[in-house]
């Protein structure tokens, strides 16, 4: 079954304690992305990757890191989490056609609810 | 750069009534338009898309949307809603070419009342 798998589903942590949210896809997609969803703000892109070893900042990258060492995995790293990073996080992946992401093939994970105390 | 405005943050509607969720976009060039649905405790899934061709687009679960270039709108409609349609709906826009992002609206929460 085609899917984007995020772990953990729920995470409660304290300010300053480094954490990693994992994301894995089994569709051989070149493109992967992280979004955060906050009430009244919709989805905002944190980082994205057009292919292995290629990552770029989205709209709200501050306080986050990513890596893309393999095609299937795209972990999100919070080196020193703060309460304003409390949010619902989504990983997504898609195919590419040339340089364009085929948005109509975009798959989302089920989300990670992060609370930073 | 393109942008999307969803005019209503919340829409309550009675079961079996019709519903319209409004979406306006801003772009000086041709666009691709999408509607996504997010059911409680789930990720987003594609409801329907407009890439080109017919301006009336049909999606899953009886939803449809009409692309109106002169009004720069892409409103989502359903003639008769069910309790199971209760969800958050996101409109999104992208450009057909180049490395351009998918820009989401802020979402509309549809609540269907029995």
Boltz contact constraints between the chains, C-beta under 6 A:
constraints:
  - contact:
      token1: [A, 42]
      token2: [B, 104]
      max_distance: 6.0
  - contact:
      token1: [A, 42]
      token2: [B, 105]
      max_distance: 6.0
  - contact:
      token1: [A, 42]
      token2: [B, 106]
      max_distance: 6.0
  - contact:
      token1: [A, 42]
      token2: [B, 107]
      max_distance: 6.0
  - contact:
      token1: [A, 43]
      token2: [B, 104]
      max_distance: 6.0
  - contact:
      token1: [A, 90]
      token2: [B, 43]
      max_distance: 6.0
  - contact:
      token1: [A, 99]
      token2: [B, 99]
      max_distance: 6.0
  - contact:
      token1: [A, 103]
      token2: [B, 94]
      max_distance: 6.0
  - contact:
      token1: [A, 103]
      token2: [B, 102]
      max_distance: 6.0
  - contact:
      token1: [A, 104]
      token2: [B, 49]
      max_distance: 6.0
  - contact:
      token1: [A, 108]
      token2: [B, 43]
      max_distance: 6.0
  - contact:
      token1: [A, 108]
      token2: [B, 44]
      max_distance: 6.0
  - contact:
      token1: [A, 109]
      token2: [B, 43]
      max_distance: 6.0
  - contact:
      token1: [A, 110]
      token2: [B, 43]
      max_distance: 6.0
  - contact:
      token1: [A, 111]
      token2: [B, 43]
      max_distance: 6.0
